[in-house]
Amino acid sequence: MRANHFLLLLAIFLSFAGQANASYWFKVIDITPVDMLADSQSNFTVSVKGLGSERAYVELVFRNVSEGLTIICPKKIQNVFPQGVTEYDCIVMAGDLAPGNYSFVADVVAAGAPSGKMTGYVNIMGEDGSYASETVRGDQAALRGAEEPKEAEEPEKAEEPEKAEEPGEAGENAPEPAARPIESEKKSPASGALAAGLALFLASWRMKR
């Protein structure tokens, strides 16, 4: 009896372990590059690989597509096997875009599977088939016809102050310096007056004595 209970519990445990080991994981591993002209369409391929232990029907979706690009896939849902690679054939259509590089994000959607996205690029060439010298952001395509900002006016140069004339440059036109006032001569008392005063003082002192 106990052996039967043990075998039943073991079978339940093994079933839970099998479900735990089953995983759903799919990832976009490659997007063929696209070179095309404006107002045209081109084919490209998206490769999705199964990295988990279970197969599933995986839908291919596109996000963050640059303005002016339209992407369609006739068969967006396919069966992807573990460790297998499934190719999705898609078409990109470009509007009246300026030459440059544009982008989009290809991602996978499946029950219980995480995101496995990858960024793809579309290069719009010039009419002569040449590549753009500078990369143009896809979200700026609508700004092609916008007017360029006017050049900022140069600030007016400040007037330079006039140089003061140096003393040597004045020459004869320089005004003559004003004459210094003549100082009045200080007259000191004569030495004779001092001697007379001293004699009077001595005479009066002797008379009192």
TIRO-2110 file (N, C-alpha, C; in Angstrom, 1 decimal):
// TIRO-2110
0.8, -1.2, 0.0, N, 1, A
0.0, 0.0, 0.0, CA, 1, A
0.9, 1.3, 0.0, C, 1, A
1.9, 1.2, 0.9, N, 2, A
2.8, 2.4, 1.0, CA, 2, A
3.5, 2.5, -0.4, C, 2, A
3.9, 1.4, -1.0, N, 3, A
4.6, 1.5, -2.2, CA, 3, A
3.8, 2.1, -3.3, C, 3, A
2.5, 1.9, -3.3, N, 4, A
1.6, 2.5, -4.3, CA, 4, A
1.5, 4.0, -4.1, C, 4, A
1.4, 4.4, -2.9, N, 5, A
1.4, 5.9, -2.6, CA, 5, A
2.7, 6.5, -3.0, C, 5, A
3.8, 5.8, -2.8, N, 6, A
5.1, 6.4, -3.2, CA, 6, A
5.2, 6.6, -4.7, C, 6, A
4.7, 5.5, -5.4, N, 7, A
4.8, 5.6, -6.9, CA, 7, A
3.9, 6.7, -7.4, C, 7, A
2.7, 6.9, -6.8, N, 8, A
1.8, 8.0, -7.2, CA, 8, A
2.4, 9.4, -7.0, C, 8, A
3.0, 9.6, -5.8, N, 9, A
3.7, 10.8, -5.6, CA, 9, A
4.9, 11.1, -6.5, C, 9, A
5.6, 10.0, -6.8, N, 10, A
6.7, 10.2, -7.7, CA, 10, A
6.3, 10.6, -9.1, C, 10, A
5.2, 10.0, -9.6, N, 11, A
4.6, 10.3, -10.9, CA, 11, A
4.2, 11.8, -10.9, C, 11, A
3.5, 12.3, -9.9, N, 12, A
3.1, 13.7, -9.8, CA, 12, A
4.3, 14.6, -9.8, C, 12, A
5.3, 14.2, -9.1, N, 13, A
6.5, 15.1, -9.0, CA, 13, A
7.2, 15.1, -10.4, C, 13, A
7.3, 14.0, -11.1, N, 14, A
8.0, 14.0, -12.4, CA, 14, A
7.2, 14.8, -13.4, C, 14, A
5.8, 14.8, -13.3, N, 15, A
5.0, 15.6, -14.2, CA, 15, A
5.3, 17.1, -14.0, C, 15, A
5.3, 17.5, -12.7, N, 16, A
5.6, 18.9, -12.4, CA, 16, A
7.0, 19.3, -12.9, C, 16, A
8.0, 18.4, -12.7, N, 17, A
9.3, 18.7, -13.2, CA, 17, A
9.4, 18.9, -14.7, C, 17, A
8.6, 18.0, -15.4, N, 18, A
8.6, 18.1, -16.9, CA, 18, A
8.0, 19.5, -17.3, C, 18, A
7.0, 19.9, -16.6, N, 19, A
6.4, 21.2, -17.0, CA, 19, A
7.3, 22.4, -16.7, C, 19, A
8.1, 22.2, -15.6, N, 20, A
9.0, 23.3, -15.2, CA, 20, A
10.2, 23.4, -16.2, C, 20, A
10.6, 22.2, -16.7, N, 21, A
11.7, 22.3, -17.7, CA, 21, A
11.3, 22.8, -19.1, C, 21, A
10.0, 22.7, -19.4, N, 22, A
9.5, 23.2, -20.7, CA, 22, A
9.6, 24.7, -20.7, C, 22, A
10.2, 25.3, -21.8, N, 23, A
10.3, 26.7, -21.9, CA, 23, A
10.0, 27.2, -23.3, C, 23, A
9.5, 28.4, -23.4, N, 24, A
9.2, 29.0, -24.7, CA, 24, A
10.0, 30.3, -24.8, C, 24, A
10.9, 30.2, -25.7, N, 25, A
11.9, 31.3, -25.9, CA, 25, A
12.2, 31.4, -27.4, C, 25, A
11.9, 32.5, -28.0, N, 26, A
12.2, 32.7, -29.4, CA, 26, A
12.8, 34.1, -29.6, C, 26, A
13.7, 34.2, -30.6, N, 27, A
14.5, 35.4, -30.8, CA, 27, A
14.7, 35.7, -32.2, C, 27, A
14.6, 37.0, -32.6, N, 28, A
15.0, 37.4, -34.0, CA, 28, A
16.5, 37.4, -34.1, C, 28, A
17.1, 36.6, -34.9, N, 29, A
18.5, 36.5, -35.0, CA, 29, A
19.1, 37.2, -36.2, C, 29, A
18.3, 37.6, -37.2, N, 30, A
18.9, 38.2, -38.4, CA, 30, A
17.8, 38.9, -39.2, C, 30, A
18.1, 40.1, -39.7, N, 31, A
17.3, 40.9, -40.6, CA, 31, A
18.1, 41.3, -41.8, C, 31, A
17.7, 40.9, -43.0, N, 32, A
18.6, 41.2, -44.2, CA, 32, A
18.5, 42.7, -44.4, C, 32, A
19.7, 43.3, -44.7, N, 33, A
19.7, 44.8, -44.9, CA, 33, A
18.9, 45.1, -46.2, C, 33, A
18.4, 46.4, -46.2, N, 34, A
17.6, 46.8, -47.3, CA, 34, A
18.2, 48.1, -47.9, C, 34, A
18.5, 48.1, -49.2, N, 35, A
18.9, 49.3, -49.9, CA, 35, A
17.9, 49.5, -51.0, C, 35, A
17.3, 50.7, -51.0, N, 36, A
16.2, 51.0, -52.0, CA, 36, A
16.1, 52.5, -52.2, C, 36, A
15.3, 52.8, -53.3, N, 37, A
15.1, 54.2, -53.6, CA, 37, A
13.8, 54.7, -53.0, C, 37, A
13.6, 56.0, -52.9, N, 38, A
12.3, 56.5, -52.4, CA, 38, A
11.2, 56.2, -53.4, C, 38, A
10.0, 56.1, -52.8, N, 39, A
8.8, 55.8, -53.6, CA, 39, A
9.0, 54.5, -54.3, C, 39, A
9.5, 53.5, -53.6, N, 40, A
9.6, 52.1, -54.1, CA, 40, A
9.4, 51.1, -53.0, C, 40, A
9.5, 49.8, -53.3, N, 41, A
9.4, 48.7, -52.3, CA, 41, A
10.5, 47.7, -52.5, C, 41, A
10.7, 47.0, -51.5, N, 42, A
11.8, 46.0, -51.5, CA, 42, A
11.5, 44.8, -50.6, C, 42, A
12.0, 43.6, -50.9, N, 43, A
11.8, 42.4, -50.1, CA, 43, A
12.9, 42.3, -49.1, C, 43, A
12.6, 41.7, -48.0, N, 44, A
13.6, 41.4, -47.0, CA, 44, A
13.1, 40.2, -46.1, C, 44, A
14.0, 39.6, -45.4, N, 45, A
13.7, 38.4, -44.6, CA, 45, A
14.1, 38.6, -43.2, C, 45, A
13.2, 38.1, -42.3, N, 46, A
13.5, 38.1, -40.9, CA, 46, A
13.6, 36.7, -40.4, C, 46, A
14.7, 36.3, -39.7, N, 47, A
14.9, 35.0, -39.2, CA, 47, A
14.7, 34.9, -37.7, C, 47, A
13.9, 33.9, -37.3, N, 48, A
13.5, 33.7, -35.9, CA, 48, A
14.0, 32.3, -35.5, C, 48, A
14.7, 32.2, -34.4, N, 49, A
15.2, 30.9, -33.9, CA, 49, A
14.5, 30.6, -32.6, C, 49, A
14.2, 29.3, -32.4, N, 50, A
13.7, 28.8, -31.1, CA, 50, A
14.8, 28.4, -30.2, C, 50, A
14.9, 29.1, -29.1, N, 51, A
15.9, 28.8, -28.1, CA, 51, A
15.4, 28.1, -26.9, C, 51, A
14.1, 27.8, -26.8, N, 52, A
13.6, 27.0, -25.7, CA, 52, A
13.5, 25.5, -26.0, C, 52, A
12.7, 24.9, -25.2, N, 53, A
12.5, 23.4, -25.3, CA, 53, A
11.2, 23.0, -25.9, C, 53, A
10.3, 24.0, -26.3, N, 54, A
9.0, 23.7, -26.8, CA, 54, A
8.8, 24.5, -28.1, C, 54, A
8.0, 24.0, -29.0, N, 55, A
7.7, 24.7, -30.3, CA, 55, A
6.4, 25.5, -30.0, C, 55, A
6.2, 26.5, -30.8, N, 56, A
5.0, 27.3, -30.7, CA, 56, A
4.8, 28.1, -31.9, C, 56, A
3.5, 28.6, -32.1, N, 57, A
3.2, 29.5, -33.2, CA, 57, A
3.6, 30.9, -32.8, C, 57, A
4.5, 31.5, -33.5, N, 58, A
5.1, 32.8, -33.2, CA, 58, A
4.7, 33.8, -34.2, C, 58, A
4.2, 34.9, -33.7, N, 59, A
3.8, 36.0, -34.6, CA, 59, A
4.9, 37.1, -34.6, C, 59, A
5.2, 37.6, -35.8, N, 60, A
6.2, 38.6, -36.0, CA, 60, A
5.5, 40.0, -36.1, C, 60, A
6.0, 40.9, -35.2, N, 61, A
5.4, 42.2, -35.2, CA, 61, A
6.5, 43.2, -35.4, C, 61, A
6.1, 44.4, -35.8, N, 62, A
7.1, 45.5, -36.1, CA, 62, A
6.7, 46.7, -35.3, C, 62, A
7.7, 47.3, -34.6, N, 63, A
7.4, 48.5, -33.8, CA, 63, A
8.5, 49.6, -34.1, C, 63, A
8.2, 50.8, -33.7, N, 64, A
9.1, 51.9, -33.9, CA, 64, A
9.5, 52.1, -35.3, C, 64, A
8.6, 51.9, -36.2, N, 65, A
8.9, 52.0, -37.7, CA, 65, A
9.1, 53.5, -38.0, C, 65, A
10.1, 53.9, -38.7, N, 66, A
10.3, 55.3, -39.1, CA, 66, A
9.2, 55.8, -39.9, C, 66, A
8.9, 57.1, -39.8, N, 67, A
7.8, 57.7, -40.5, CA, 67, A
8.2, 57.6, -42.0, C, 67, A
7.2, 57.2, -42.8, N, 68, A
7.4, 57.1, -44.3, CA, 68, A
7.7, 55.7, -44.8, C, 68, A
7.8, 54.7, -43.8, N, 69, A
8.0, 53.3, -44.1, CA, 69, A
6.8, 52.5, -43.8, C, 69, A
6.4, 51.6, -44.6, N, 70, A
5.3, 50.6, -44.3, CA, 70, A
5.8, 49.2, -44.6, C, 70, A
5.6, 48.3, -43.5, N, 71, A
6.1, 47.0, -43.6, CA, 71, A
5.0, 46.0, -43.5, C, 71, A
4.9, 45.0, -44.4, N, 72, A
3.9, 44.0, -44.4, CA, 72, A
4.6, 42.6, -44.6, C, 72, A
3.9, 41.6, -43.9, N, 73, A
4.4, 40.2, -44.1, CA, 73, A
3.2, 39.3, -44.4, C, 73, A
3.2, 38.7, -45.6, N, 74, A
2.0, 37.9, -46.0, CA, 74, A
1.7, 36.8, -44.9, C, 74, A
2.8, 36.2, -44.3, N, 75, A
2.6, 35.1, -43.4, CA, 75, A
3.3, 35.5, -42.1, C, 75, A
2.6, 36.2, -41.2, N, 76, A
3.2, 36.8, -40.0, CA, 76, A
3.2, 35.8, -38.8, C, 76, A
2.5, 34.7, -38.9, N, 77, A
2.4, 33.7, -37.8, CA, 77, A
2.9, 32.4, -38.4, C, 77, A
4.0, 31.8, -37.8, N, 78, A
4.5, 30.6, -38.3, CA, 78, A
4.9, 29.7, -37.1, C, 78, A
5.1, 28.4, -37.3, N, 79, A
5.4, 27.4, -36.3, CA, 79, A
7.0, 27.4, -36.2, C, 79, A
7.5, 27.7, -35.0, N, 80, A
8.9, 27.7, -34.8, CA, 80, A
9.3, 26.6, -33.8, C, 80, A
10.2, 25.7, -34.2, N, 81, A
10.6, 24.6, -33.5, CA, 81, A
11.8, 24.9, -32.6, C, 81, A
12.0, 24.1, -31.5, N, 82, A
13.2, 24.3, -30.7, CA, 82, A
14.5, 24.1, -31.5, C, 82, A
15.4, 25.0, -31.3, N, 83, A
16.7, 25.1, -32.0, CA, 83, A
16.6, 25.2, -33.5, C, 83, A
15.3, 25.4, -34.0, N, 84, A
15.1, 25.6, -35.4, CA, 84, A
15.1, 27.1, -35.8, C, 84, A
15.3, 27.4, -37.1, N, 85, A
15.2, 28.7, -37.6, CA, 85, A
14.1, 28.8, -38.6, C, 85, A
13.2, 29.8, -38.4, N, 86, A
12.1, 30.0, -39.4, CA, 86, A
12.3, 31.4, -40.0, C, 86, A
12.1, 31.4, -41.3, N, 87, A
12.3, 32.7, -42.0, CA, 87, A
10.9, 33.3, -42.4, C, 87, A
10.8, 34.6, -42.2, N, 88, A
9.6, 35.3, -42.5, CA, 88, A
9.9, 36.2, -43.7, C, 88, A
9.2, 36.1, -44.8, N, 89, A
9.4, 36.9, -45.9, CA, 89, A
8.5, 38.2, -45.8, C, 89, A
9.1, 39.3, -45.9, N, 90, A
8.3, 40.6, -45.7, CA, 90, A
8.6, 41.6, -46.8, C, 90, A
7.9, 42.6, -46.9, N, 91, A
8.0, 43.7, -47.9, CA, 91, A
8.0, 45.0, -47.2, C, 91, A
8.9, 45.9, -47.5, N, 92, A
9.0, 47.3, -47.0, CA, 92, A
8.7, 48.2, -48.1, C, 92, A
7.8, 49.2, -47.9, N, 93, A
7.5, 50.2, -48.9, CA, 93, A
7.9, 51.6, -48.4, C, 93, A
8.6, 52.3, -49.2, N, 94, A
9.1, 53.7, -48.8, CA, 94, A
8.4, 54.8, -49.5, C, 94, A
8.0, 55.8, -48.8, N, 95, A
7.4, 57.0, -49.4, CA, 95, A
8.4, 57.9, -50.0, C, 95, A
8.0, 59.2, -50.1, N, 96, A
8.9, 60.2, -50.6, CA, 96, A
9.9, 60.6, -49.5, C, 96, A
10.9, 59.9, -49.3, N, 97, A
11.9, 60.1, -48.2, CA, 97, A
13.2, 60.7, -48.7, C, 97, A
13.9, 61.4, -47.9, N, 98, A
15.2, 61.9, -48.2, CA, 98, A
16.2, 60.8, -48.1, C, 98, A
17.3, 60.8, -48.9, N, 99, A
18.3, 59.8, -48.8, CA, 99, A
18.9, 59.7, -47.3, C, 99, A
19.0, 58.5, -46.8, N, 100, A
19.5, 58.4, -45.4, CA, 100, A
19.2, 57.0, -44.9, C, 100, A
19.5, 56.8, -43.6, N, 101, A
19.2, 55.5, -42.9, CA, 101, A
18.0, 55.6, -42.1, C, 101, A
17.1, 54.7, -42.2, N, 102, A
15.8, 54.6, -41.4, CA, 102, A
15.8, 53.2, -40.7, C, 102, A
15.0, 53.1, -39.7, N, 103, A
15.0, 51.9, -38.9, CA, 103, A
13.6, 51.4, -38.5, C, 103, A
13.6, 50.2, -38.0, N, 104, A
12.4, 49.6, -37.4, CA, 104, A
12.8, 48.5, -36.4, C, 104, A
11.9, 48.0, -35.6, N, 105, A
12.2, 47.0, -34.6, CA, 105, A
11.3, 45.8, -34.9, C, 105, A
11.9, 44.6, -35.1, N, 106, A
11.1, 43.4, -35.3, CA, 106, A
11.1, 42.6, -34.0, C, 106, A
10.0, 42.2, -33.6, N, 107, A
9.8, 41.4, -32.3, CA, 107, A
8.9, 40.2, -32.5, C, 107, A
9.0, 39.3, -31.5, N, 108, A
8.2, 38.1, -31.6, CA, 108, A
7.2, 38.1, -30.5, C, 108, A
6.0, 37.5, -30.8, N, 109, A
4.9, 37.3, -29.8, CA, 109, A
4.5, 35.9, -29.8, C, 109, A
4.6, 35.2, -28.6, N, 110, A
4.2, 33.9, -28.4, CA, 110, A
3.8, 33.7, -27.0, C, 110, A
2.8, 32.8, -26.7, N, 111, A
2.3, 32.5, -25.4, CA, 111, A
3.4, 32.1, -24.5, C, 111, A
3.6, 32.8, -23.4, N, 112, A
4.7, 32.4, -22.4, CA, 112, A
6.1, 32.7, -22.8, C, 112, A
6.3, 33.4, -23.9, N, 113, A
7.7, 33.7, -24.3, CA, 113, A
8.0, 35.1, -24.1, C, 113, A
9.3, 35.4, -23.7, N, 114, A
9.7, 36.8, -23.6, CA, 114, A
10.0, 37.5, -24.9, C, 114, A
10.3, 38.7, -24.8, N, 115, A
10.6, 39.5, -26.1, CA, 115, A
11.9, 39.0, -26.6, C, 115, A
12.0, 39.0, -28.0, N, 116, A
13.2, 38.6, -28.6, CA, 116, A
13.5, 39.6, -29.8, C, 116, A
13.4, 40.9, -29.6, N, 117, A
13.5, 41.9, -30.6, CA, 117, A
14.9, 42.1, -31.2, C, 117, A
14.8, 42.7, -32.4, N, 118, A
16.1, 43.1, -33.1, CA, 118, A
15.8, 44.3, -34.0, C, 118, A
16.7, 45.2, -34.1, N, 119, A
16.5, 46.4, -34.9, CA, 119, A
17.0, 46.2, -36.4, C, 119, A
16.2, 46.6, -37.3, N, 120, A
16.5, 46.5, -38.7, CA, 120, A
16.7, 47.9, -39.3, C, 120, A
17.4, 48.0, -40.5, N, 121, A
17.7, 49.3, -41.1, CA, 121, A
17.3, 49.3, -42.6, C, 121, A
16.9, 50.4, -43.0, N, 122, A
16.5, 50.6, -44.4, CA, 122, A
17.3, 51.8, -44.9, C, 122, A
18.1, 51.6, -45.9, N, 123, A
19.0, 52.7, -46.5, CA, 123, A
18.3, 53.2, -47.8, C, 123, A
17.8, 54.5, -47.7, N, 124, A
17.2, 55.1, -48.9, CA, 124, A
18.4, 55.8, -49.7, C, 124, A
18.5, 55.4, -50.9, N, 125, A
19.6, 55.9, -51.8, CA, 125, A
19.1, 57.1, -52.6, C, 125, A
20.0, 57.9, -53.2, N, 126, A
19.7, 59.0, -54.0, CA, 126, A
19.2, 58.5, -55.4, C, 126, A
18.7, 59.4, -56.2, N, 127, A
18.2, 59.0, -57.5, CA, 127, A
19.3, 58.4, -58.4, C, 127, A
20.5, 58.8, -58.2, N, 128, A
21.6, 58.2, -59.0, CA, 128, A
22.2, 56.9, -58.4, C, 128, A
21.5, 56.5, -57.3, N, 129, A
22.0, 55.2, -56.7, CA, 129, A
23.1, 55.4, -55.7, C, 129, A
23.4, 56.7, -55.4, N, 130, A
24.5, 56.9, -54.4, CA, 130, A
23.9, 56.9, -53.0, C, 130, A
24.8, 56.7, -52.1, N, 131, A
24.4, 56.7, -50.7, CA, 131, A
24.5, 58.1, -50.1, C, 131, A
23.7, 58.4, -49.1, N, 132, A
23.7, 59.7, -48.5, CA, 132, A
25.1, 59.9, -47.7, C, 132, A
25.6, 61.1, -47.8, N, 133, A
26.9, 61.3, -47.2, CA, 133, A
26.7, 61.4, -45.7, C, 133, A
25.5, 61.8, -45.2, N, 134, A
25.2, 62.0, -43.8, CA, 134, A
24.0, 61.1, -43.5, C, 134, A
24.0, 60.6, -42.3, N, 135, A
22.8, 59.8, -41.9, CA, 135, A
21.7, 60.7, -41.5, C, 135, A
20.5, 60.4, -42.0, N, 136, A
19.3, 61.1, -41.7, CA, 136, A
18.4, 60.3, -40.8, C, 136, A
18.0, 60.9, -39.6, N, 137, A
17.2, 60.2, -38.7, CA, 137, A
15.8, 60.0, -39.3, C, 137, A
15.2, 58.8, -39.1, N, 138, A
13.9, 58.5, -39.7, CA, 138, A
12.8, 59.3, -39.2, C, 138, A
12.9, 59.8, -38.0, N, 139, A
11.8, 60.6, -37.4, CA, 139, A
11.9, 62.1, -37.9, C, 139, A
12.9, 62.4, -38.7, N, 140, A
13.0, 63.8, -39.2, CA, 140, A
12.6, 63.9, -40.7, C, 140, A
12.0, 62.8, -41.2, N, 141, A
11.7, 62.9, -42.6, CA, 141, A
10.7, 63.9, -43.0, C, 141, A
9.8, 64.2, -42.0, N, 142, A
8.7, 65.2, -42.3, CA, 142, A
9.3, 66.6, -42.2, C, 142, A
10.5, 66.8, -41.7, N, 143, A
11.1, 68.1, -41.6, CA, 143, A
11.9, 68.5, -42.8, C, 143, A
11.8, 67.8, -43.9, N, 144, A
12.7, 68.1, -45.0, CA, 144, A
12.3, 69.5, -45.6, C, 144, A
10.9, 69.8, -45.7, N, 145, A
10.5, 71.0, -46.3, CA, 145, A
10.5, 72.2, -45.4, C, 145, A
10.9, 72.0, -44.1, N, 146, A
10.8, 73.1, -43.2, CA, 146, A
11.9, 74.1, -43.6, C, 146, A
11.6, 75.3, -43.4, N, 147, A
12.6, 76.4, -43.7, CA, 147, A
13.7, 76.3, -42.8, C, 147, A
14.9, 76.6, -43.3, N, 148, A
16.1, 76.6, -42.5, CA, 148, A
16.0, 77.9, -41.6, C, 148, A
16.5, 77.8, -40.4, N, 149, A
16.5, 79.0, -39.6, CA, 149, A
17.4, 80.1, -40.1, C, 149, A
16.9, 81.3, -40.0, N, 150, A
17.7, 82.4, -40.5, CA, 150, A
19.0, 82.6, -39.7, C, 150, A
20.0, 83.0, -40.4, N, 151, A
21.2, 83.2, -39.7, CA, 151, A
21.1, 84.4, -38.7, C, 151, A
21.7, 84.2, -37.6, N, 152, A
21.6, 85.2, -36.5, CA, 152, A
22.4, 86.4, -37.0, C, 152, A
21.8, 87.6, -36.8, N, 153, A
22.5, 88.8, -37.2, CA, 153, A
23.7, 89.0, -36.3, C, 153, A
24.7, 89.5, -36.9, N, 154, A
25.9, 89.8, -36.1, CA, 154, A
25.7, 91.0, -35.3, C, 154, A
26.1, 90.9, -34.0, N, 155, A
26.0, 92.1, -33.1, CA, 155, A
26.8, 93.3, -33.6, C, 155, A
26.2, 94.4, -33.5, N, 156, A
26.9, 95.6, -33.9, CA, 156, A
28.2, 95.8, -33.0, C, 156, A
29.2, 96.2, -33.7, N, 157, A
30.5, 96.4, -33.0, CA, 157, A
30.4, 97.7, -32.2, C, 157, A
30.9, 97.6, -31.0, N, 158, A
30.9, 98.8, -30.1, CA, 158, A
31.9, 99.8, -30.6, C, 158, A
31.5, 101.1, -30.6, N, 159, A
32.4, 102.1, -31.1, CA, 159, A
33.6, 102.2, -30.1, C, 159, A
34.8, 102.3, -30.7, N, 160, A
36.0, 102.4, -29.9, CA, 160, A
36.2, 103.8, -29.4, C, 160, A
36.5, 103.9, -28.1, N, 161, A
36.6, 105.2, -27.5, CA, 161, A
37.8, 105.9, -28.1, C, 161, A
37.7, 107.3, -28.3, N, 162, A
38.8, 108.1, -28.8, CA, 162, A
39.9, 108.1, -27.9, C, 162, A
41.1, 108.0, -28.5, N, 163, A
42.3, 108.0, -27.7, CA, 163, A
42.6, 109.4, -27.2, C, 163, A
42.9, 109.5, -25.9, N, 164, A
43.3, 110.8, -25.3, CA, 164, A
44.6, 111.2, -25.9, C, 164, A
44.7, 112.5, -26.1, N, 165, A
46.0, 113.0, -26.7, CA, 165, A
47.1, 113.0, -25.7, C, 165, A
48.2, 112.5, -26.1, N, 166, A
49.3, 112.4, -25.2, CA, 166, A
49.9, 113.8, -25.0, C, 166, A
50.6, 114.0, -24.0, N, 167, A
51.2, 115.4, -23.7, CA, 167, A
52.1, 115.8, -24.9, C, 167, A
52.8, 114.9, -25.5, N, 168, A
53.8, 115.3, -26.5, CA, 168, A
53.1, 115.6, -27.8, C, 168, A
51.8, 115.1, -28.0, N, 169, A
51.1, 115.4, -29.3, CA, 169, A
50.4, 116.7, -29.3, C, 169, A
50.2, 117.3, -28.2, N, 170, A
49.5, 118.6, -28.1, CA, 170, A
50.2, 119.7, -28.9, C, 170, A
51.5, 119.8, -28.7, N, 171, A
52.3, 120.7, -29.4, CA, 171, A
52.0, 122.2, -29.0, C, 171, A
51.9, 123.0, -30.0, N, 172, A
51.8, 124.5, -29.8, CA, 172, A
50.3, 124.8, -29.3, C, 172, A
49.4, 123.9, -29.6, N, 173, A
48.0, 124.2, -29.3, CA, 173, A
47.7, 124.0, -27.8, C, 173, A
48.6, 123.3, -27.1, N, 174, A
48.3, 123.1, -25.7, CA, 174, A
48.3, 124.4, -24.9, C, 174, A
47.4, 124.6, -24.0, N, 175, A
47.4, 125.9, -23.2, CA, 175, A
48.6, 126.0, -22.3, C, 175, A
49.1, 127.2, -22.1, N, 176, A
50.3, 127.4, -21.3, CA, 176, A
49.9, 127.2, -19.8, C, 176, A
50.7, 126.7, -19.0, N, 177, A
50.4, 126.5, -17.6, CA, 177, A
50.3, 127.9, -16.9, C, 177, A
49.3, 128.0, -16.0, N, 178, A
49.1, 129.3, -15.3, CA, 178, A
50.3, 129.6, -14.4, C, 178, A
50.7, 130.9, -14.4, N, 179, A
51.8, 131.4, -13.6, CA, 179, A
51.6, 131.2, -12.1, C, 179, A
52.6, 130.8, -11.4, N, 180, A
52.5, 130.6, -10.0, CA, 180, A
52.4, 132.0, -9.3, C, 180, A
51.6, 132.1, -8.3, N, 181, A
51.5, 133.4, -7.6, CA, 181, A
52.8, 133.6, -6.8, C, 181, A
53.2, 134.9, -6.9, N, 182, A
54.5, 135.3, -6.2, CA, 182, A
54.2, 135.3, -4.7, C, 182, A
55.0, 134.5, -4.0, N, 183, A
54.9, 134.5, -2.6, CA, 183, A
55.5, 135.8, -2.0, C, 183, A
54.8, 136.3, -1.0, N, 184, A
55.2, 137.5, -0.3, CA, 184, A
56.4, 137.2, 0.6, C, 184, A
57.4, 138.0, 0.5, N, 185, A
58.6, 137.7, 1.3, CA, 185, A
58.3, 138.1, 2.7, C, 185, A
58.7, 137.2, 3.6, N, 186, A
58.6, 137.4, 5.0, CA, 186, A
59.8, 138.1, 5.5, C, 186, A
59.5, 139.2, 6.1, N, 187, A
60.6, 140.1, 6.6, CA, 187, A
60.8, 139.7, 8.1, C, 187, A
62.0, 139.4, 8.4, N, 188, A
62.4, 139.0, 9.8, CA, 188, A
62.8, 140.3, 10.5, C, 188, A
62.5, 140.5, 11.8, N, 189, A
62.9, 141.7, 12.5, CA, 189, A
64.4, 141.9, 12.5, C, 189, A
64.8, 143.1, 12.4, N, 190, A
66.2, 143.5, 12.3, CA, 190, A
66.9, 143.1, 13.5, C, 190, A
68.2, 142.8, 13.3, N, 191, A
69.0, 142.4, 14.5, CA, 191, A
69.3, 143.6, 15.4, C, 191, A
69.2, 144.8, 14.9, N, 192, A
69.4, 146.0, 15.8, CA, 192, A
68.3, 146.2, 16.7, C, 192, A
67.1, 145.9, 16.3, N, 193, A
66.0, 146.1, 17.2, CA, 193, A
66.1, 145.2, 18.4, C, 193, A
66.5, 143.9, 18.1, N, 194, A
66.7, 143.0, 19.2, CA, 194, A
67.8, 143.4, 20.2, C, 194, A
68.8, 143.9, 19.7, N, 195, A
69.9, 144.4, 20.6, CA, 195, A
69.5, 145.6, 21.5, C, 195, A
68.7, 146.5, 20.9, N, 196, A
68.2, 147.7, 21.6, CA, 196, A
67.3, 147.2, 22.7, C, 196, A
66.4, 146.3, 22.4, N, 197, A
65.5, 145.8, 23.5, CA, 197, A
66.2, 145.1, 24.6, C, 197, A
67.3, 144.4, 24.2, N, 198, A
68.0, 143.7, 25.3, CA, 198, A
68.8, 144.7, 26.2, C, 198, A
69.3, 145.8, 25.6, N, 199, A
70.0, 146.8, 26.4, CA, 199, A
69.0, 147.5, 27.3, C, 199, A
67.8, 147.8, 26.9, N, 200, A
66.8, 148.4, 27.8, CA, 200, A
66.5, 147.6, 28.9, C, 200, A
66.4, 146.2, 28.6, N, 201, A
66.0, 145.3, 29.7, CA, 201, A
67.1, 145.2, 30.8, C, 201, A
68.4, 145.3, 30.3, N, 202, A
69.5, 145.2, 31.3, CA, 202, A
69.6, 146.5, 32.1, C, 202, A
69.3, 147.6, 31.4, N, 203, A
69.4, 148.9, 32.2, CA, 203, A
68.3, 149.0, 33.2, C, 203, A
67.1, 148.6, 32.9, N, 204, A
66.1, 148.7, 33.9, CA, 204, A
66.3, 147.7, 35.0, C, 204, A
66.9, 146.6, 34.7, N, 205, A
67.2, 145.6, 35.8, CA, 205, A
68.2, 146.1, 36.8, C, 205, A
69.3, 146.8, 36.2, N, 206, A
70.3, 147.4, 37.1, CA, 206, A
69.8, 148.5, 38.0, C, 206, A
68.9, 149.3, 37.4, N, 207, A
68.3, 150.4, 38.2, CA, 207, A
67.5, 149.9, 39.3, C, 207, A
66.8, 148.9, 39.1, N, 208, A
66.0, 148.3, 40.2, CA, 208, A
66.9, 147.7, 41.3, C, 208, A
68.0, 147.2, 40.9, N, 209, A
68.9, 146.6, 41.8, CA, 209, A
69.6, 147.7, 42.6, C, 209, A
END
